[in-house]
Amino acid sequence: MPTAKKSANKTNAKPSGAQVKFSASDIEENKIIASLSYIFILCLAPLLSKRKSGFAQFHARQGLTVTVAWFVFWVIGIVPILGWLISFLGNLMLLVISIMGVIKTLDGQTWKIPYIYEWSKKWNL
């Protein structure tokens, strides 16, 4: 019996990179403010002002997670040499993610950023 449950879950499971669906009107109305989600502390703008927009909240939660990651890498950067290297590489990676996030949001797309998306689901806001 447990084997049947496992196989049933596999057939209904979405791939990890699957896109989340939102209404076209929600996307069109909120894609500009949602794009602010990936620009440091500006993630609070859609998080607080667009509470009813699933599209804006999706991006705002990921943006908040990216902002926290920026802060973590900043703290790691205090440690000489190894910390500087880790901080530099981490910040470079987050810069690329932020630019891609803004572009995809303005295009009306959702993007489950690897690792970031999983952490963003944990925010209880």
N, C-alpha and C positions, 0 to 999 in steps of 0.2 A: 504493500500500500504506500509506504513513503516514496518508493520509486516513481509511482504514478504522479505524485504531487510535483516532484522535481521536473519531470518531463513536461508537465502542463505549464509550469512556470517558465520554462525555457522557450516554449512556443509563443507565449504572450509577452515575453520580455522585449523591451525596446532596445535597440542598439545604443551604446553609450553616447554617441554623437547625434542622436535623434533630435530633431528640432521640436520645440514646444510651439503649439498653435495658439494664436490669439486672433480676435476678430480684426478684420481689415480696418474698421473704423477706429478701434483702439490703437492700432499701430500708427495709422495716419495722424491721429490727433496728438499722440504722445511721443513720437519718435525723436523730436528735437530735444525735448526736456530729458528723455531717457538717455540720449547720447551724452548728457552731462555726467552720467553715472560713472564714467571711466576717467573723469578728470578730478583726481584727488578728493578733497572734502566736498566738492560739488555733488557727490553722490547723494548727499542729504536733501538736495532740492527735489528730485523726483520721489525720494523715499518718503518725504514728509508732505509734499504738495499733491501728489497723484496717488493717494491711497487706494482708489477704486480701479486703477488701471493695472491690469495683470502684466501687460507688456512693460510698463515703466517700473513696476515693482520687481519683475524678473531681473532687469538690467541693474536696478539700484542695489539689489542685494549682492549681485556679483561685483558691482563697483565698490560697495562697502568692503567686501572681502579683499579686493585688490588694494584698497586704501590701507587696510589693516596690514596686509603683506608688505606694503611700502614702509610702514612704520617699523615692522619687525626687521626688515633688512637695514633700516636706518640704525636701529639699536645694535644689530650684529656688526655694523660698520664701525662701531666704537672700538672693537677689538683690533689691535694692530695686525697688519699683514694679512693673515688668513681671513679675518673679518672683513677687511677692506676688499679682498678678492671676491669673497662670497657676496658681499653687499653690492659690489659693482656688477657682477654677473646677474644677480637677482633683480636689481633695479633695471638693468638693460632688458631682461626678459619681461618685466612688468610694463616697461615702456612700450614694447612691441605689442603686448596683450592689450594695453590701453588704447593704442592707436587702432588696432584691429577692431576692438570693441566699439569705438566711436564710429568707425566706417560701417561696420555691420549694422549697428543700431540705426544710423541715418538711412541705410538701405532697407530698413524694416525687417531685418532678419533677427532671429534669436540664435545664440551660439552658446552651447554649454561648454564653457571653458574647462578643460581637464583640470581636475583637483579643485579649482576655484568654485565650480558649480556645486560640488559635493559639500564644501564648507559653507557656501552661501545658503543652502537649504536649512542649515542649522540656526540661522538667525531667527529669533522669536520676536518679531517686531509687529 
